[in-house]
Amino acid sequence: MGKLPITVMGFRCDRCGHEWVPRDSDSEPRVCPKCKSPYWNKPRKIASATSYEDFRDKIVATLKASGQPLTWTDIRTRSGLPQKFPNNGWVHRMEKEVGLHRQRDQHGVIHWQVRIGTPASDRMAANADAPTPAQTPHSTSTPTGRKKGAVE
């Protein structure tokens, strides 16, 4: 009796990569037998990671192009940002760096605008040519203000 190749249809999990031949070939499995995921036949969505710099630049460009205050929904749709809600840490950082100003109206709607010519935006423009912390020489004093010893 000789050997011959037999081809059998099976399944592959899109989550863990496990391949298997089902016992019942009539119906599709509900879960992957290895990782138990019910989404075994649906590929993972790859989240687009937006960096702070991209986030900031898109918002500033959108606000400057509009010339008027906008709501977050308007900013998000016009600039094509994937976030449903803005990152609070990034928003506070933008308030300090680029002069972002948010104002709540009498209906509770928050309007965003970038104030051009504010000290924060002037400071950001002035710091563009300033050396980064890696380029500046380190201070000779210790962080605690003590004298340096032989070990330090």
N, C-alpha and C positions, 0 to 999 in steps of 0.2 A: 504494500500500500504506500503510495507516494504522498508527499506533502504538497498542498496547494493553498494559495492565499484565499482567504475568505474576507470579504468586505462586509462590515456590519455598521449600520448607522448608530451613532451615539450622540452624546451631548457634551458641551464644554461650558463651564461656569465662567461668565465674564468678570466675576469678582475675584475668585481665587485661582482660576485656571485649571481646575480639576476636570478630568475627562472620564466619562463612564458610559457603560452600555446599560440601558434600562431593562428591568425585568419585563415590564409591560410596554411594548413599543407603540401601542395605540394612542396613549395619552401623553401629554407633555408633563414632566415632573413639576411639582409645586415648589420644591426647594432643592438646593444643591445638597447632595448627600455628605459632602465634606464640611463645608462652612455653614450649612443650614440657611443660607440666604434665600429669601423668596424672590430676590431680584437677580437671580443667577443669569437670566437671559437679557438683562438690561445693562448696557455699559455704564460705568461711572461717569458722571458729569464732571468735567474738569473745571474747577473754579478758577476764574481769572483773578489772579492776585494783583491788585492795583497798589502801586507804591504811593507813598505820601506825596512824592514830588509830582507824579502824574495826576493824582487827585487835586493837588493844589493848583497846578498849571491849568487843568481843564476848568476848574471853578473860576479862577481869576480871568481866563480868556472869555468864558461865557458871560460873566458879569460885566466885563469891560465892553464886550460886543453889544450887549443889550442896552447899556447906558442908563438902566433903571434898576431898582431893587427887584429881585426875583425870589420866589419861594423855592424850597428845596426840590419840590416836584418839577418845577420849571427848569431848574439848573440840571437836575438829573436827566431829564428827557432831552434837553438841548445839547448837553455834552456827552450823552451816551454812557453815563456811569452805571455800573451794575449794582451798586449798593442801594438797598431800599431806604436805609437810614444812614446819615453821615456818622462817621467815627468821631465821637466827642473829643477825644484826645487830639485828633488832627484838626478839628474845628478850632479848639482853643489855641493850638499852635499857630494856625493861620491868622487868628485875631492878633497875635503878637507879631508875627513875621510880615504879613502883607497888608495889615490894616483892615481885615475883614470886620464888618459891623453887622450885627443881627438885631433887628428891631421888631418887637411884637406889636401888631396893630390892635385896635379895639375889639376885633373879632377873634383874637388869639392866633392869627396867622403870622408866622415869623418870616420876615423879608430880609434877604441877604444883600449886601452891597460891599464893594471894595472902595474905600476912600482913597483917592489918589492925592498925593501930597501930604499924607499924614506922617508923623514922625516914624511910625513903624515901617511904612513902605520906603521912606527915605533912608532909614537905617539899613533895610535889607539891600537897597541899591548900593549903599556905601560899603557894606560888608562883602559885596561880590568880589572886590579886589583884595580884601584883607586876607592875610595868611590863615590857613586852617590850623587847628590846635596841633596837628602833627608837624607843621612847619615852624611853629614858634618855639623858641628855646625854653626849656623847662626852668622853672623858678628854683632858686637855690635854697629857699626856705622850705621847711617841712610843713605839711598841712596843719599840724597842730600848733605851729609857731615855736616849737622847742628848738634848742640848738641841736645841730647834727652831731651825732656821736661817731665813734670809729666804725660801728656796724652799719650805719646808714650811709 
